[in-house]
């Protein structure tokens, strides 16, 4: 393993022009190395199992509506064709908020 680059932040498996060889030997005792490999293998297997369980749950609920939500049909007025003529103004519509005027900040020139 080689440490490369002007600031030594790049690592390479092959020698580089300005690189320095670094020692990558694991100084831990063999027993500790084995324990750590076993823990990593157990964690990887658990992650694989959890991913498989999630895929199975996702497949089981695909196409179902979310819990707690009921899908109601649209009201008849919403599904009726649009009427020809003048659209109601914002001020005259009971379903819309009234218009508001916001004054410009002092010194903005407006």
N, C-alpha and C positions, 0 to 999 in steps of 0.2 A: 504494500500500500504506500502511496506517495502523497505528500501534501504539496500542492502546487499553487501557483498564482502569486502575485506580488505581495498580497497580505496573508497568504497561507490558508485561505478559506475553501479552496477547491481540493477534492480528493480524487485520486485516480489509481486504477490497478496497474497501469503501465507508466513507466518513467516519463517525466515531463522535463522540459528544459531547465526550469528553475526549481524543480521539485526536490524534496528531501524525503528519504525513506523513513517510514515510521514503523515502530514495532506494534503489531496487532495481536500478539500472543495473549491469550486469556490467562491472567495470573491467578484466577480463582482455583481453589482445589477441585479435583475431578468430581467429588461428591456434590459440591455446590453447582457445578456446571450441569450435572445430570438432573439434579432437582429442578433447576431453572428450565431445562429443556422439557422436562415432564410437565411443569406448570404451563409452559407455552403451548404444548401439544393439547393439554386438557382445555385451555382457554380457546384454542382454535376449534376443537370439536364442539364445545358449547356454543360458540358463535355459529357454526354450521347448523347445529340443531335448531337454534333460535330462528335463524333465517328460514329454514325449511318449515317450521311451525307457522311463521308469519305468512309465507307463501300459501300454505294450506288454508289459514284463516281468511286471507284476502280472496282466495278462489271461492270459498264457501259463501261469502257475503256479496260477491260481485252481482250486481243487478238489483240488490235490495235497497230500499230507501233508508236513509239514516234514521237511527233510533230517536224517538221523541218528536218526529216531524210527521205531520199528516198532510198529504197533498190534496188540496180542495180544488174542485173544478172552478174555472174562471166564472165570474158573474156574467149573466146574460148580456148586460150592457157592454162589458169589455169585449165580448166576442161578436157583437153586432157590427155590421159594416158602418164605416164612418159616414156621418151625415154631410150633405153638401151645404155650403153656406158659410157665413162668417164664424170663425172660431171665437170662443169666449175670450174676453180680455183677461189679463192676469188679475186686475183689480176686481173683476166681476165674478171670478171663479171661487167657489167656496172651498175647493180642494187645494188651492194654492195660497202660500203665505203672501201677506201684503207687501208691496214694494217698499224699499227703504232707501233713504238718501243718506250717503256718508259724506261728510264734509272733508275736503282736502286738508292735509296738515298745514299749519302756518308756515309761510315762506316757500311753498311748493310752486307758487305762480299760477295756481288754478283756482 
